[in-house]
Amino acid sequence: MHELPVTQSVLSIAVDAAQQNGGGRVLAINLVIGEMTSIIDDSVQFYFDILSKDTLAEGATLNFRREAATATCLDCQQQTPVKPPLVPVCPGCGSSRLVVAGGKEFYVESIEVDDENHSGS
């Protein structure tokens, strides 16, 4: 259910950007989502389709790019890509001394706006 407020924010960012750049229709929104977030692409798409109705972003394509997380073992220094649920031990040496980095991102990377009919003529 937390996808609803983040989707509202994405829509607001996209519509504001379109309005600030001539009021063209939003064609695509490129999102970056970390693997460690619990954000589900299909849920974001579902809410976006509903919330964007009758806005400049209606019909826009959402493109999702996942950012990986990495666990580093403090004992053997092995680095391993990880996804939830996390394995509590290093696959190399069995140590439980792991540090997880990355995979917590969620942001709008870019927005494509149709400015063909809104060039100030």
N, C-alpha and C positions, 0 to 999 in steps of 0.2 A: 504493500500500500504506500510505501514511501516514494514510489515512483511518481505518484501524482504531483507532489510539490516540486520535485526536481524537473518534471516535464513542464509544469507551469512556468518555471524559471527559464527553461530552454526556449519555450515559445515567446515569452516576454523579451528575452535577449534578441531573438531572431526578428520579431516584429519591430522592436525599437531600432535595430540596425537597418532594416529595410526602410523605415520612415526617415531615418537620418540620412539615408543615401538616395533620396529621390522618390520613395514610395513605391518602388517596384515590388513585384511578387517574389516571395522567397521560394527558390527552386530546390535548394538542398541545404541541409544542416549536417555538418560533420562533427560527430561527438567522439570524445576519448573517454573510455571507461576502464578503470583499473579492475584487474581480475579479483582483487580482494574486496571490492565493493559488493554489496548484495543487490545491485541494480540489475534488473532483467531487461534485456533489449526488447523482447516482445511486449512487456508491460509498458515500457516507455512509448513504443510505437502505438499501442492501443490507446493510451491516454492522449497522445499527440493527435491522433486521428479525430478524437472527439473534441478536444480543446481548440484545435486550430480551425474548426468549421467557421466559416464566415470571417476569417482573418486573412491578412496578407500571406500567411504561411499555409493556408489550406492546400492540401495536395503536395506539399513539399516532401522530398525524399529525406529520410533520416539515414545517415551512414554511420555505422558503429565501428570504432576501432578499439580493440582491447589492448590494454597495457599489462604486460606480465609483471608478476612479483617474483622476487628471488630470495631464497633462504641461503644464508652463508653460515657454515659451521665454524664456530669459534675455535674448535680443536684442530680440525684438519684443513680448514679453509675451502672446502668444496662448496661450490655454488650450484644450486639446483632451482630450476623454475618451479613455482608452487601455485596451487589453487586451493580454495577451501574445499573440503575441510583439510586443515594442515596436518601433515604427518609430524608427530612430536619428536622424531629422531632423524639424525643425518643418515641418508642412504649409504654414505661411504664408510663411516666409522661407528655409527650407532649412538653418537653423542646427542644429548638433549640440549646442548648449548647452541641454539640457532638464533640468528637475527634475520628477520624478514624485512626487506626493503622494497618499496615501489608497490604498484598495484592498487593504490588508493585514490587514483585520479578520477575526476569527473569534471569535464569542461567542454565548452563549445570551442572546437578547434578553428572552424571557419564556417562562413555562411555564404551561399551563392544566391545573389539577387538578380532578377531579370530587370535590367535598366533600359531595355530596348525602346519601350514606349514612354520612358520617363527621363529623357535626356535634356529637359528644360526648354523644349521648343514651344 
